[in-house]
Amino acid sequence: REIRETAQSLNRMRGRVLSVWQGRSALIGREGQAPFSRIEFADGDAPPRCGSFIEAVGYLETDLSSLNLTRARWRPTEAAELPEPAITNVTAKDLFSFDGRPALNATFYGKAVRIAGTVLNRTEGGRFQIDSGGMPVTVDVSALPAEAQTPEIGARVEVAGICILDLSNWRPNDMFPRARGLFVAARTPDDIHVLARPSWWTMKRLLSVIVVL
């Protein structure tokens, strides 16, 4: 009841933009007991840059993990004394297991992580997947320039970014919001490092040479 009543009025949040994805969502770090919040911007509003400090005004919602704003407008604000997020090296096993069982590991939500793997595919919306120890991990690069979004399939890469747990907001008919997935949101082109290019000898080229011979 308290959440429903609060959501009817506009609320204000300030913080540093930790990550941006899909052109309309961002995670901000802020002071207090709730260290970060997801901001979903109003239609037509361009998102802020990663690392900038903003003030956002929108409607309050919760995913039972953090307080979030929807239909939000934003403007730049003064920088605050917030520590830079420390990067933790992880594997897919770290992200997709908890207490020894298969699960989305919510303890990494909002944390800066670094993971290495081989590019499996590229999908629409500025995303690709890497193979990390036999498990696929989605990387969101939609906040990066187009030329930085497309590492070659088969390349060995190291990716840094903010771990995002894709949670739906609470609704009266859905008492326990479900996680739709987990991905790593890259912040700048420097977050993508190509460790090794794929071999020139692909199966298609090999078959072409065999046919010619």
MDAnalysis code that builds the backbone (N, CA, C; Angstrom):
import MDAnalysis as mda
import numpy as np

u = mda.Universe.empty(639, n_residues=213, atom_resindex=np.repeat(np.arange(213), 3), trajectory=True)
u.add_TopologyAttr("name", ["N", "CA", "C"] * 213)
u.add_TopologyAttr("resid", np.arange(1, 214))
u.add_TopologyAttr("resname", ["ARG", "GLU", "ILE", "ARG", "GLU", "THR", "ALA", "GLN", "SER", "LEU", "ASN", "ARG", "MET", "ARG", "GLY", "ARG", "VAL", "LEU", "SER", "VAL", "TRP", "GLN", "GLY", "ARG", "SER", "ALA", "LEU", "ILE", "GLY", "ARG", "GLU", "GLY", "GLN", "ALA", "PRO", "PHE", "SER", "ARG", "ILE", "GLU", "PHE", "ALA", "ASP", "GLY", "ASP", "ALA", "PRO", "PRO", "ARG", "CYS", "GLY", "SER", "PHE", "ILE", "GLU", "ALA", "VAL", "GLY", "TYR", "LEU", "GLU", "THR", "ASP", "LEU", "SER", "SER", "LEU", "ASN", "LEU", "THR", "ARG", "ALA", "ARG", "TRP", "ARG", "PRO", "THR", "GLU", "ALA", "ALA", "GLU", "LEU", "PRO", "GLU", "PRO", "ALA", "ILE", "THR", "ASN", "VAL", "THR", "ALA", "LYS", "ASP", "LEU", "PHE", "SER", "PHE", "ASP", "GLY", "ARG", "PRO", "ALA", "LEU", "ASN", "ALA", "THR", "PHE", "TYR", "GLY", "LYS", "ALA", "VAL", "ARG", "ILE", "ALA", "GLY", "THR", "VAL", "LEU", "ASN", "ARG", "THR", "GLU", "GLY", "GLY", "ARG", "PHE", "GLN", "ILE", "ASP", "SER", "GLY", "GLY", "MET", "PRO", "VAL", "THR", "VAL", "ASP", "VAL", "SER", "ALA", "LEU", "PRO", "ALA", "GLU", "ALA", "GLN", "THR", "PRO", "GLU", "ILE", "GLY", "ALA", "ARG", "VAL", "GLU", "VAL", "ALA", "GLY", "ILE", "CYS", "ILE", "LEU", "ASP", "LEU", "SER", "ASN", "TRP", "ARG", "PRO", "ASN", "ASP", "MET", "PHE", "PRO", "ARG", "ALA", "ARG", "GLY", "LEU", "PHE", "VAL", "ALA", "ALA", "ARG", "THR", "PRO", "ASP", "ASP", "ILE", "HIS", "VAL", "LEU", "ALA", "ARG", "PRO", "SER", "TRP", "TRP", "THR", "MET", "LYS", "ARG", "LEU", "LEU", "SER", "VAL", "ILE", "VAL", "VAL", "LEU"])
u.atoms.positions = np.array([
    [0.835, -1.197, 0.000],
    [0.000, 0.000, 0.000],
    [0.870, 1.247, 0.000],
    [1.897, 1.263, 0.851],
    [2.780, 2.433, 0.925],
    [3.469, 2.678, -0.418],
    [3.913, 1.593, -1.082],
    [4.566, 1.739, -2.378],
    [3.591, 2.294, -3.404],
    [2.335, 1.789, -3.404],
    [1.351, 2.262, -4.377],
    [1.064, 3.740, -4.190],
    [0.943, 4.193, -2.942],
    [0.637, 5.592, -2.680],
    [1.807, 6.487, -3.066],
    [3.036, 6.036, -2.772],
    [4.219, 6.828, -3.107],
    [4.393, 6.947, -4.604],
    [4.052, 5.886, -5.335],
    [4.268, 5.871, -6.774],
    [3.363, 6.845, -7.506],
    [2.310, 7.344, -6.850],
    [1.419, 8.286, -7.508],
    [2.039, 9.673, -7.636],
    [3.105, 9.958, -6.914],
    [3.743, 11.273, -6.956],
    [5.153, 11.145, -7.509],
    [5.693, 12.278, -7.979],
    [7.042, 12.287, -8.517],
    [8.064, 12.210, -7.394],
    [9.153, 11.504, -7.661],
    [10.244, 11.376, -6.703],
    [11.543, 11.781, -7.372],
    [12.510, 12.178, -6.552],
    [13.768, 12.704, -7.062],
    [14.932, 11.861, -6.550],
    [15.913, 11.606, -7.437],
    [17.128, 10.878, -7.056],
    [18.330, 11.563, -7.682],
    [19.462, 11.496, -6.982],
    [20.731, 12.009, -7.504],
    [21.786, 10.917, -7.401],
    [22.700, 10.896, -8.361],
    [23.774, 9.920, -8.278],
    [24.634, 9.887, -9.522],
    [25.638, 9.003, -9.492],
    [26.523, 8.816, -10.638],
    [25.950, 7.731, -11.556],
    [26.004, 7.973, -12.852],
    [25.537, 6.995, -13.825],
    [26.582, 5.889, -13.934],
    [26.228, 4.690, -13.495],
    [27.143, 3.560, -13.544],
    [27.137, 2.886, -14.905],
    [25.954, 2.762, -15.495],
    [25.848, 2.126, -16.805],
    [24.577, 2.594, -17.496],
    [24.581, 2.447, -18.820],
    [23.431, 2.804, -19.657],
    [23.237, 1.671, -20.654],
    [21.982, 1.315, -20.924],
    [21.743, 0.271, -21.917],
    [20.418, 0.493, -22.646],
    [20.426, 0.064, -23.895],
    [19.251, 0.080, -24.773],
    [18.629, 1.462, -24.975],
    [19.405, 2.509, -24.708],
    [18.961, 3.860, -25.027],
    [17.903, 4.448, -24.127],
    [17.489, 3.720, -23.098],
    [16.427, 4.258, -22.244],
    [16.547, 3.872, -20.774],
    [17.535, 3.090, -20.424],
    [17.686, 2.652, -19.033],
    [19.090, 2.942, -18.538],
    [19.206, 3.212, -17.248],
    [20.509, 3.461, -16.629],
    [20.470, 2.978, -15.192],
    [21.648, 2.692, -14.667],
    [21.798, 2.365, -13.252],
    [22.627, 3.473, -12.632],
    [22.134, 4.054, -11.549],
    [22.894, 5.114, -10.881],
    [23.319, 4.640, -9.499],
    [24.531, 5.027, -9.105],
    [25.021, 4.770, -7.762],
    [24.775, 5.998, -6.916],
    [24.364, 5.795, -5.683],
    [24.068, 6.937, -4.822],
    [24.376, 6.599, -3.370],
    [24.343, 7.606, -2.528],
    [24.615, 7.408, -1.119],
    [23.388, 6.853, -0.416],
    [23.602, 6.256, 0.741],
    [22.489, 5.772, 1.537],
    [22.433, 4.261, 1.587],
    [21.371, 3.736, 2.190],
    [21.222, 2.294, 2.361],
    [20.983, 1.582, 1.039],
    [20.334, 2.254, 0.084],
    [20.134, 1.676, -1.248],
    [21.218, 2.251, -2.160],
    [22.285, 1.487, -2.430],
    [23.451, 2.046, -3.126],
    [23.233, 2.336, -4.595],
    [22.207, 1.748, -5.230],
    [21.969, 2.046, -6.625],
    [20.482, 1.902, -6.958],
    [20.091, 2.541, -8.059],
    [18.711, 2.492, -8.525],
    [18.684, 2.460, -10.039],
    [17.697, 1.761, -10.590],
    [17.518, 1.730, -12.038],
    [16.599, 2.884, -12.461],
    [17.000, 3.588, -13.496],
    [16.220, 4.703, -14.014],
    [15.753, 4.355, -15.422],
    [14.462, 4.403, -15.660],
    [13.912, 4.225, -16.994],
    [13.401, 5.590, -17.451],
    [13.997, 6.099, -18.538],
    [13.742, 7.474, -18.952],
    [12.465, 7.582, -19.781],
    [11.878, 8.764, -19.728],
    [10.679, 9.034, -20.500],
    [10.992, 8.950, -21.988],
    [9.985, 8.604, -22.778],
    [10.162, 8.507, -24.222],
    [10.681, 9.822, -24.781],
    [11.675, 9.720, -25.653],
    [12.227, 10.912, -26.289],
    [13.402, 11.518, -25.564],
    [13.658, 11.089, -24.330],
    [14.793, 11.606, -23.570],
    [16.049, 10.797, -23.884],
    [17.095, 11.451, -24.370],
    [18.361, 10.767, -24.594],
    [18.991, 10.451, -23.247],
    [19.593, 9.286, -23.090],
    [20.181, 8.919, -21.797],
    [21.463, 9.702, -21.530],
    [21.861, 9.838, -20.272],
    [23.127, 10.511, -19.933],
    [24.316, 9.609, -20.236],
    [25.512, 10.158, -20.108],
    [26.730, 9.378, -20.335],
    [27.146, 8.657, -19.057],
    [27.776, 7.515, -19.232],
    [28.303, 6.789, -18.078],
    [29.359, 7.634, -17.370],
    [29.302, 7.646, -16.050],
    [30.252, 8.415, -15.260],
    [29.782, 9.798, -14.889],
    [28.736, 10.298, -15.567],
    [28.238, 11.635, -15.251],
    [27.350, 11.583, -14.004],
    [27.154, 12.730, -13.374],
    [26.264, 12.844, -12.221],
    [24.972, 13.524, -12.666],
    [23.853, 12.930, -12.276],
    [22.567, 13.459, -12.727],
    [21.588, 13.569, -11.557],
    [20.559, 14.344, -11.799],
    [19.385, 14.398, -10.930],
    [18.208, 13.962, -11.788],
    [17.482, 12.943, -11.338],
    [16.360, 12.406, -12.105],
    [15.069, 12.537, -11.306],
    [13.990, 12.829, -12.010],
    [12.671, 12.932, -11.391],
    [11.732, 12.000, -12.151],
    [11.065, 11.104, -11.431],
    [10.157, 10.172, -12.077],
    [9.247, 9.512, -11.063],
    [8.588, 8.448, -11.490],
    [7.640, 7.750, -10.633],
    [8.330, 6.556, -9.976],
    [8.142, 6.434, -8.680],
    [8.848, 5.440, -7.891],
    [8.244, 4.054, -8.057],
    [9.100, 3.062, -8.313],
    [8.711, 1.659, -8.327],
    [9.818, 0.856, -7.665],
    [9.546, -0.418, -7.413],
    [10.557, -1.273, -6.794],
    [10.534, -2.639, -7.438],
    [11.708, -3.281, -7.495],
    [11.790, -4.673, -7.927],
    [12.104, -5.570, -6.738],
    [11.874, -5.063, -5.529],
    [12.148, -5.729, -4.251],
    [13.632, -5.844, -3.969],
    [14.462, -5.334, -4.896],
    [15.903, -5.297, -4.671],
    [16.372, -3.866, -4.496],
    [15.752, -2.937, -5.217],
    [16.125, -1.531, -5.132],
    [14.925, -0.664, -5.483],
    [15.023, 0.613, -5.144],
    [14.005, 1.590, -5.529],
    [14.389, 2.173, -6.876],
    [13.436, 2.218, -7.800],
    [13.698, 2.642, -9.164],
    [12.752, 3.766, -9.577],
    [13.114, 4.443, -10.655],
    [12.265, 5.489, -11.217],
    [11.868, 5.098, -12.636],
    [10.612, 5.343, -12.987],
    [10.146, 5.132, -14.351],
    [9.633, 6.464, -14.912],
    [9.565, 6.546, -16.252],
    [9.117, 7.769, -16.957],
    [9.865, 8.997, -16.424],
    [11.151, 8.827, -16.253],
    [11.952, 9.860, -15.587],
    [12.533, 10.872, -16.570],
    [12.684, 12.094, -16.092],
    [13.438, 13.148, -16.767],
    [14.692, 13.409, -15.945],
    [15.742, 13.884, -16.605],
    [16.991, 14.075, -15.883],
    [17.683, 15.351, -16.333],
    [18.635, 15.785, -15.478],
    [19.487, 16.919, -15.810],
    [20.821, 16.736, -15.094],
    [21.883, 17.332, -15.600],
    [23.187, 17.216, -14.920],
    [23.130, 17.861, -13.537],
    [23.937, 17.353, -12.625],
    [24.016, 17.925, -11.283],
    [25.467, 17.893, -10.816],
    [25.720, 18.488, -9.669],
    [27.082, 18.552, -9.140],
    [27.587, 17.158, -8.757],
    [28.885, 16.954, -8.961],
    [29.497, 15.675, -8.610],
    [29.478, 15.483, -7.097],
    [29.302, 14.246, -6.685],
    [29.296, 13.911, -5.259],
    [30.509, 13.046, -4.942],
    [30.823, 12.951, -3.666],
    [31.955, 12.135, -3.225],
    [31.521, 10.676, -3.129],
    [31.557, 10.001, -4.277],
    [31.225, 8.580, -4.314],
    [32.436, 7.789, -4.794],
    [32.733, 6.663, -4.158],
    [33.907, 5.884, -4.577],
    [33.706, 5.278, -5.964],
    [34.797, 5.181, -6.723],
    [34.748, 4.513, -8.014],
    [34.514, 3.015, -7.789],
    [33.650, 2.398, -8.594],
    [33.416, 0.955, -8.403],
    [34.663, 0.141, -8.708],
    [35.024, -0.743, -7.798],
    [36.177, -1.627, -7.999],
    [35.764, -2.791, -8.884],
    [36.643, -3.195, -9.810],
    [36.328, -4.255, -10.763],
    [36.717, -5.613, -10.187],
    [35.796, -6.565, -10.284],
    [36.029, -7.930, -9.829],
    [36.111, -8.862, -11.034],
    [37.153, -9.674, -11.099],
    [37.270, -10.671, -12.164],
    [36.323, -11.836, -11.874],
    [35.514, -12.191, -12.870],
    [34.520, -13.251, -12.677],
    [34.524, -14.194, -13.876],
    [33.845, -15.313, -13.708],
    [33.562, -16.248, -14.789],
    [32.041, -16.408, -14.869],
    [31.590, -17.085, -15.912],
    [30.152, -17.338, -16.025],
    [29.644, -18.153, -14.838],
    [30.471, -19.051, -14.341],
    [30.069, -19.859, -13.187],
    [29.793, -18.981, -11.974],
    [30.588, -17.918, -11.801],
    [30.347, -17.000, -10.683],
    [28.996, -16.299, -10.837],
    [28.665, -15.911, -12.062],
    [27.456, -15.129, -12.305],
    [26.184, -15.972, -12.270],
    [26.318, -17.260, -12.633],
    [25.124, -18.101, -12.775],
    [25.061, -19.242, -11.770],
    [25.667, -19.045, -10.628],
    [25.501, -20.015, -9.546],
    [25.547, -19.265, -8.217],
    [24.827, -19.793, -7.243],
    [24.793, -19.184, -5.908],
    [24.681, -20.290, -4.872],
    [25.622, -20.279, -3.930],
    [25.642, -21.269, -2.862],
    [25.692, -22.689, -3.445],
    [26.439, -22.823, -4.557],
    [26.621, -24.132, -5.155],
    [25.492, -24.614, -6.032],
    [24.461, -23.777, -6.243],
    [23.320, -24.186, -7.057],
    [23.167, -23.265, -8.259],
    [22.636, -23.763, -9.387],
    [22.416, -22.899, -10.558],
    [21.402, -21.802, -10.231],
    [21.803, -20.567, -10.409],
    [20.922, -19.431, -10.119],
    [21.594, -18.163, -10.603],
    [20.804, -17.127, -10.864],
    [21.372, -15.820, -11.169],
    [21.918, -15.244, -9.870],
    [23.193, -14.922, -9.846],
    [23.832, -14.473, -8.609],
    [23.585, -12.980, -8.410],
    [22.584, -12.660, -7.599],
    [22.182, -11.273, -7.388],
    [23.228, -10.466, -6.627],
    [24.209, -11.115, -6.004],
    [25.221, -10.376, -5.248],
    [26.104, -9.532, -6.167],
    [26.120, -9.848, -7.476],
    [26.921, -9.062, -8.415],
    [26.135, -7.903, -9.034],
    [24.846, -7.815, -8.748],
    [24.014, -6.757, -9.336],
    [24.571, -5.383, -8.964],
    [24.841, -4.564, -9.989],
    [25.352, -3.220, -9.763],
    [26.855, -3.155, -9.556],
    [27.531, -4.302, -9.557],
    [28.977, -4.333, -9.335],
    [29.722, -4.283, -10.680],
    [30.928, -3.724, -10.662],
    [31.788, -3.708, -11.843],
    [32.517, -5.040, -11.921],
    [32.423, -5.703, -13.084],
    [33.028, -7.016, -13.257],
    [33.862, -7.038, -14.536],
    [34.755, -8.009, -14.613],
    [35.550, -8.253, -15.822],
    [35.488, -9.741, -16.130],
    [35.194, -10.068, -17.397],
    [35.036, -11.465, -17.780],
    [35.641, -11.670, -19.163],
    [36.230, -12.837, -19.382],
    [36.852, -13.166, -20.667],
    [36.111, -14.322, -21.312],
    [36.121, -14.346, -22.640],
    [35.465, -15.428, -23.356],
    [35.602, -15.265, -24.853],
    [35.018, -16.181, -25.584],
    [35.044, -16.178, -27.040],
    [33.696, -15.726, -27.577],
    [33.698, -14.800, -28.525],
    [32.449, -14.256, -29.065],
    [31.694, -15.350, -29.815],
    [30.462, -15.599, -29.379],
    [29.629, -16.631, -29.992],
    [28.765, -16.094, -31.111],
    [28.152, -14.943, -30.887],
    [27.206, -14.379, -31.849],
    [26.975, -12.908, -31.566],
    [26.308, -12.249, -32.477],
    [25.879, -10.868, -32.295],
    [24.375, -10.802, -32.517],
    [23.683, -10.028, -31.691],
    [22.235, -9.923, -31.805],
    [21.847, -8.469, -32.035],
    [20.599, -8.257, -32.381],
    [20.100, -6.897, -32.582],
    [20.071, -6.151, -31.247],
    [20.118, -4.836, -31.340],
    [20.038, -4.029, -30.127],
    [21.362, -3.822, -29.441],
    [22.495, -4.055, -30.161],
    [23.788, -3.793, -29.566],
    [24.181, -4.767, -28.482],
    [24.042, -6.052, -28.754],
    [24.434, -7.074, -27.791],
    [25.171, -8.212, -28.497],
    [26.049, -8.882, -27.770],
    [26.643, -10.113, -28.255],
    [26.831, -11.048, -27.075],
    [27.098, -12.298, -27.364],
    [27.313, -13.297, -26.320],
    [28.729, -13.840, -26.413],
    [29.299, -14.132, -25.253],
    [30.601, -14.777, -25.204],
    [30.469, -16.119, -24.495],
    [31.364, -17.036, -24.856],
    [31.436, -18.329, -24.193],
    [32.484, -18.227, -23.090],
    [32.051, -18.380, -21.853],
    [32.959, -18.350, -20.709],
    [32.869, -19.684, -19.994],
    [33.853, -20.544, -20.222],
    [33.852, -21.843, -19.573],
    [32.689, -22.721, -19.978],
    [32.239, -22.592, -21.241],
    [31.137, -23.418, -21.719],
    [29.768, -22.844, -21.445],
    [29.695, -21.637, -20.874],
    [28.408, -21.000, -20.576],
    [28.320, -19.661, -21.293],
    [27.163, -19.341, -21.925],
    [27.018, -18.060, -22.628],
    [26.723, -16.915, -21.662],
    [27.365, -15.781, -21.896],
    [27.135, -14.569, -21.110],
    [26.820, -13.436, -22.090],
    [25.741, -12.716, -21.845],
    [25.336, -11.613, -22.720],
    [26.056, -10.332, -22.326],
    [26.577, -9.633, -23.328],
    [27.255, -8.352, -23.125],
    [26.464, -7.290, -23.882],
    [26.073, -6.235, -23.187],
    [25.337, -5.129, -23.803],
    [26.302, -3.987, -24.102],
    [26.430, -3.646, -25.388],
    [27.331, -2.565, -25.805],
    [26.545, -1.461, -26.501],
    [25.242, -1.384, -26.218],
    [24.388, -0.409, -26.897],
    [24.748, 1.029, -26.560],
    [25.485, 1.257, -25.452],
    [25.888, 2.621, -25.083],
    [27.166, 3.050, -25.783],
    [27.814, 2.145, -26.527],
    [29.085, 2.446, -27.169],
    [28.870, 2.909, -28.609],
    [29.858, 3.613, -29.190],
    [29.779, 3.954, -30.611],
    [29.657, 2.692, -31.459],
    [29.042, 2.824, -32.636],
    [28.755, 1.652, -33.469],
    [30.009, 0.861, -33.800],
    [31.140, 1.552, -34.041],
    [32.352, 0.844, -34.439],
    [32.943, 0.005, -33.312],
    [32.525, 0.274, -32.066],
    [33.055, -0.482, -30.924],
    [32.128, -1.620, -30.516],
    [31.015, -1.801, -31.220],
    [30.000, -2.749, -30.791],
    [30.134, -4.130, -31.411],
    [31.013, -4.315, -32.381],
    [30.958, -5.544, -33.157],
    [32.291, -6.288, -33.202],
    [32.743, -6.866, -32.106],
    [33.921, -7.740, -32.183],
    [33.597, -8.950, -33.057],
    [34.601, -9.469, -33.750],
    [34.375, -10.572, -34.675],
    [33.939, -11.837, -33.941],
    [33.044, -12.566, -34.568],
    [32.657, -13.866, -34.026],
    [33.876, -14.779, -34.029],
    [34.128, -15.418, -32.927],
    [35.293, -16.278, -32.786],
    [36.469, -15.598, -32.113],
    [36.396, -14.261, -31.929],
    [37.485, -13.546, -31.276],
    [37.471, -13.829, -29.773],
    [38.648, -13.860, -29.198],
    [38.783, -13.986, -27.748],
    [38.825, -12.584, -27.171],
    [37.892, -12.244, -26.271],
    [37.788, -10.882, -25.762],
    [37.766, -10.874, -24.234],
    [38.099, -9.731, -23.688],
    [37.956, -9.469, -22.257],
    [37.044, -8.264, -22.127],
    [35.984, -8.427, -21.358],
    [34.944, -7.404, -21.257],
    [34.816, -6.938, -19.814],
    [34.792, -5.624, -19.627],
    [34.508, -5.044, -18.307],
    [33.192, -4.283, -18.395],
    [32.509, -4.170, -17.279],
    [31.249, -3.436, -17.264],
    [30.501, -3.650, -15.963],
    [29.283, -3.169, -15.938],
    [28.436, -3.288, -14.751],
    [27.489, -4.466, -14.936],
    [27.425, -5.320, -13.943],
    [26.533, -6.478, -13.986],
    [25.095, -6.015, -13.705],
    [24.205, -6.310, -14.636],
    [22.807, -5.898, -14.509],
    [21.928, -7.134, -14.383],
    [21.155, -7.191, -13.320],
    [20.143, -8.226, -13.146],
    [18.834, -7.659, -13.685],
    [18.342, -8.252, -14.755],
    [17.164, -7.716, -15.449],
    [15.900, -8.147, -14.715],
    [15.476, -7.314, -13.767],
    [14.309, -7.609, -12.942],
    [13.110, -6.790, -13.388],
    [11.949, -7.391, -13.328],
    [10.723, -6.633, -13.569],
    [10.327, -5.912, -12.288],
    [9.658, -4.782, -12.422],
    [9.186, -4.054, -11.250],
    [7.975, -4.748, -10.626],
    [7.785, -4.498, -9.342],
    [6.689, -5.111, -8.590],
    [5.340, -4.655, -9.136],
    [4.402, -5.605, -9.222],
    [3.018, -5.322, -9.609],
    [2.095, -6.017, -8.625],
    [0.898, -5.461, -8.396],
    [-0.018, -6.072, -7.412],
    [-0.338, -7.531, -7.698],
    [-0.407, -7.913, -8.983],
    [-0.739, -9.300, -9.322],
    [0.501, -10.174, -9.491],
    [1.665, -9.629, -9.176],
    [2.921, -10.381, -9.272],
    [3.732, -10.065, -8.015],
    [3.463, -10.805, -6.937],
    [4.022, -10.466, -5.638],
    [5.547, -10.556, -5.611],
    [6.108, -11.455, -6.412],
    [7.559, -11.635, -6.409],
    [8.084, -11.427, -7.830],
    [8.607, -10.228, -8.113],
    [9.133, -9.955, -9.457],
    [10.180, -10.978, -9.870],
    [10.116, -11.363, -11.138],
    [11.023, -12.395, -11.649],
    [12.197, -11.775, -12.401],
    [13.324, -12.447, -12.335],
    [14.501, -12.004, -13.084],
    [14.410, -12.555, -14.499],
    [14.522, -11.657, -15.481],
    [14.458, -12.084, -16.886],
    [15.818, -12.514, -17.407],
    [16.864, -12.183, -16.674],
    [18.201, -12.563, -17.110],
    [19.252, -11.711, -16.444],
    [20.481, -11.886, -16.886],
    [21.618, -11.157, -16.346],
    [22.562, -10.843, -17.503],
    [23.086, -9.635, -17.532],
    [24.028, -9.265, -18.582],
    [25.048, -8.272, -18.039],
    [26.134, -8.090, -18.797],
    [27.178, -7.133, -18.443],
    [27.066, -5.949, -19.391],
    [26.893, -4.748, -18.853],
    [26.743, -3.536, -19.659],
    [28.076, -2.796, -19.731],
    [28.683, -2.769, -20.927],
    [29.936, -2.043, -21.118],
    [29.676, -0.548, -21.063],
    [30.669, 0.217, -20.561],
    [30.484, 1.649, -20.351],
    [31.201, 2.505, -21.387],
    [32.400, 2.128, -21.779],
    [33.189, 2.875, -22.752],
    [33.851, 1.883, -23.703],
    [34.352, 2.352, -24.865],
    [35.065, 1.435, -25.774],
    [36.247, 0.737, -25.109],
    [36.852, 1.364, -24.102],
    [37.989, 0.748, -23.415],
    [37.593, -0.489, -22.619],
    [36.282, -0.698, -22.429],
    [35.824, -1.882, -21.701],
    [35.914, -3.156, -22.539],
    [36.118, -3.016, -23.845],
    [36.199, -4.180, -24.733],
    [37.635, -4.331, -25.217],
    [38.286, -5.413, -24.825],
    [39.659, -5.700, -25.251],
    [39.675, -7.000, -26.047],
    [40.185, -6.935, -27.269],
    [40.325, -8.136, -28.092],
    [41.659, -8.786, -27.754],
    [41.621, -9.982, -27.200],
    [42.832, -10.698, -26.805],
    [43.421, -11.494, -27.959],
    [42.567, -12.015, -28.835],
    [43.046, -12.814, -29.973],
    [41.995, -12.779, -31.073],
    [42.445, -12.551, -32.302],
    [41.550, -12.564, -33.448],
    [41.198, -14.005, -33.821],
    [40.038, -14.214, -34.438],
    [39.693, -15.576, -34.857],
    [40.589, -16.048, -35.987],
    [40.761, -17.335, -36.099],
    [41.578, -17.907, -37.159],
    [40.985, -17.581, -38.529],
    [41.883, -17.269, -39.505],
    [41.400, -16.983, -40.861],
    [40.783, -18.218, -41.487],
    [41.239, -19.413, -41.047],
    [40.741, -20.657, -41.624],
    [39.404, -21.038, -41.011],
    [38.345, -20.438, -41.515],
    [37.005, -20.831, -41.102],
    [36.573, -22.046, -41.911],
    [35.539, -22.722, -41.449],
    [35.040, -23.895, -42.164],
    [34.582, -23.525, -43.571],
    [33.965, -22.360, -43.730],
    [33.482, -21.933, -45.045],
    [34.649, -21.754, -46.014],
    [35.738, -21.108, -45.554],
    [36.893, -20.893, -46.422],
    [37.589, -22.207, -46.750],
    [37.675, -23.094, -45.760],
    [38.306, -24.380, -45.998],
    [37.553, -25.168, -47.063],
    [36.220, -25.191, -46.978],
    [35.412, -25.902, -47.971],
    [35.560, -25.273, -49.353],
    [35.666, -23.922, -49.388],
    [35.839, -23.244, -50.671],
    [37.151, -23.676, -51.337],
    [38.235, -23.767, -50.556],
    [39.527, -24.185, -51.081],
    [39.464, -25.624, -51.586],
    [38.783, -26.496, -50.832],
    [38.648, -27.888, -51.235],
    [37.912, -28.001, -52.564],
    [36.818, -27.225, -52.716],
    [36.040, -27.249, -53.960],
    [36.902, -26.797, -55.141],
    [37.666, -25.695, -54.946],
    [38.527, -25.189, -56.021],
    [39.570, -26.236, -56.411],
    [40.206, -26.871, -55.415],
    [41.195, -27.887, -55.711],
    [40.584, -29.087, -56.424],
])
